């Protein structure tokens, strides 16, 4: 059993997946820091000096002025500002991955598309690939394997 696990763990796909997970986690931290530390403060300044991370709805209606005060009192809150930061982080990550994959696809050759028509051996007109009789000259056409 240990031998089978070793063979599984050292297979190329598993190692590639492990490396991708580690790099993805590091990339996620970089983008999170970009959003929280570089993008949201100027955006908050543009919309009136607000910190999106502190936006919340107090469900207990205790009238707490800040998120920290509500958390200290143990009041239930909806932290929609944190959610907004997370959504922006996700969108930036998804766009960056889209750009990366789009550039990577340039390096791989595109496969030839399978033909959908062929020529009739008698009249040389185009007929569907699976046709057994030509629609133009009505001659029998051998089936394609």
C-alpha positions as CSV (number, residue, x, y, z in Angstrom):
1,X,0.0,0.0,0.0
2,X,2.9,2.4,0.8
3,X,4.4,1.6,-2.6
4,X,1.2,2.4,-4.4
5,X,0.9,5.7,-2.5
6,X,4.5,6.6,-3.4
7,X,3.8,5.9,-7.0
8,X,0.6,8.0,-6.9
9,X,2.3,10.9,-5.1
10,X,5.3,11.1,-7.4
11,X,3.2,11.0,-10.5
12,X,3.6,14.1,-12.6
13,X,0.0,15.3,-12.4
14,X,0.0,15.2,-8.6
15,X,3.2,17.2,-8.3
16,X,2.0,19.7,-10.9
17,X,-1.3,20.1,-9.0
18,X,0.6,20.6,-5.7
19,X,2.8,23.3,-7.2
20,X,-0.3,25.0,-8.7
21,X,-2.0,25.1,-5.4
22,X,1.0,26.6,-3.6
23,X,1.5,29.2,-6.3
24,X,-2.2,29.9,-6.4
25,X,-2.3,30.5,-2.6
26,X,0.7,32.9,-2.9
27,X,-0.9,34.7,-5.8
28,X,-4.1,35.0,-3.9
29,X,-2.3,36.7,-1.0
30,X,-0.6,39.1,-3.3
31,X,-3.9,40.1,-4.9
32,X,-5.6,40.4,-1.5
33,X,-2.9,42.7,-0.3
34,X,-3.2,44.7,-3.6
35,X,-7.0,45.2,-3.1
36,X,-6.9,45.8,0.7
37,X,-3.8,47.9,0.9
38,X,-3.5,49.7,-2.5
39,X,-6.8,49.7,-4.3
40,X,-9.5,50.2,-1.7
41,X,-7.9,53.1,0.3
42,X,-7.8,55.5,-2.8
43,X,-11.3,54.2,-3.9
44,X,-12.6,54.9,-0.4
45,X,-11.1,58.4,-0.5
46,X,-12.8,59.1,-3.9
47,X,-16.2,58.2,-2.4
48,X,-15.9,60.4,0.6
49,X,-13.2,58.9,2.8
50,X,-14.9,55.7,3.6
51,X,-13.2,52.4,4.6
52,X,-15.0,49.6,2.8
53,X,-13.8,47.1,5.3
54,X,-15.8,48.9,8.1
55,X,-19.2,48.9,6.3
56,X,-21.7,46.8,8.2
57,X,-25.3,46.4,9.1
58,X,-26.1,46.0,12.8
59,X,-28.7,43.2,13.1
60,X,-29.3,43.8,16.8
61,X,-30.1,47.5,16.2
62,X,-27.8,48.5,19.1
63,X,-26.6,51.6,17.3
64,X,-22.9,50.7,17.2
65,X,-20.8,53.4,15.5
66,X,-18.0,51.1,14.4
67,X,-17.6,47.5,13.4
68,X,-15.1,47.0,16.3
69,X,-17.6,48.2,18.8
70,X,-20.3,45.9,17.5
71,X,-17.9,42.9,17.5
72,X,-16.7,43.8,21.1
73,X,-20.3,43.8,22.2
74,X,-21.0,40.5,20.4
75,X,-23.7,41.9,18.3
76,X,-24.6,40.1,15.1
77,X,-23.5,42.1,12.0
78,X,-23.6,41.7,8.3
79,X,-20.1,42.8,7.1
80,X,-20.9,43.7,3.6
81,X,-17.8,45.9,3.2
82,X,-15.6,42.8,3.8
83,X,-17.7,41.0,1.3
84,X,-17.2,43.8,-1.2
85,X,-13.5,43.6,-0.8
86,X,-13.6,39.9,-1.3
87,X,-15.6,40.2,-4.5
88,X,-13.2,42.8,-5.9
89,X,-10.3,40.5,-5.0
90,X,-12.0,37.6,-6.8
91,X,-12.7,39.7,-9.9
92,X,-9.0,40.8,-10.1
93,X,-7.8,37.2,-9.6
94,X,-10.2,35.9,-12.3
95,X,-9.2,38.6,-14.8
96,X,-5.4,37.9,-14.1
97,X,-5.9,34.2,-14.6
98,X,-7.9,34.9,-17.8
99,X,-5.1,37.0,-19.2
100,X,-2.5,34.3,-18.2
101,X,-4.4,31.5,-19.9
102,X,-5.1,33.6,-22.9
103,X,-1.4,34.3,-23.3
104,X,-0.5,30.6,-22.7
105,X,-3.0,29.5,-25.4
106,X,-0.9,31.4,-28.0
107,X,1.9,29.0,-27.5
108,X,-0.1,25.9,-28.2
109,X,-1.0,25.1,-31.8
110,X,-4.6,24.9,-32.7
111,X,-5.8,21.5,-33.8
112,X,-7.2,21.0,-37.3
113,X,-10.9,21.0,-37.3
114,X,-12.5,17.8,-38.5
115,X,-14.1,18.1,-41.9
116,X,-17.9,18.2,-42.0
117,X,-18.3,17.8,-45.8
118,X,-16.6,15.8,-48.5
119,X,-16.7,15.7,-52.3
120,X,-18.9,13.3,-54.3
121,X,-16.6,11.2,-56.4
122,X,-19.0,11.5,-59.4
123,X,-20.1,15.1,-59.6
124,X,-17.5,16.7,-57.2
125,X,-20.2,18.6,-55.3
126,X,-20.0,19.0,-51.5
127,X,-22.0,16.5,-49.5
128,X,-22.2,15.8,-45.8
129,X,-19.5,13.6,-44.4
130,X,-21.9,10.8,-43.3
131,X,-24.0,10.8,-46.5
132,X,-24.3,7.5,-48.4
133,X,-26.0,9.1,-51.5
134,X,-25.2,12.3,-53.2
135,X,-28.1,14.9,-53.2
136,X,-27.0,16.4,-56.5
137,X,-26.4,13.4,-58.8
138,X,-28.1,10.7,-56.6
139,X,-25.2,8.3,-57.0
140,X,-24.3,6.0,-54.1
141,X,-21.3,7.2,-52.2
142,X,-19.2,4.8,-50.1
143,X,-19.5,5.4,-46.3
144,X,-16.7,7.1,-44.5
145,X,-15.0,4.9,-41.9
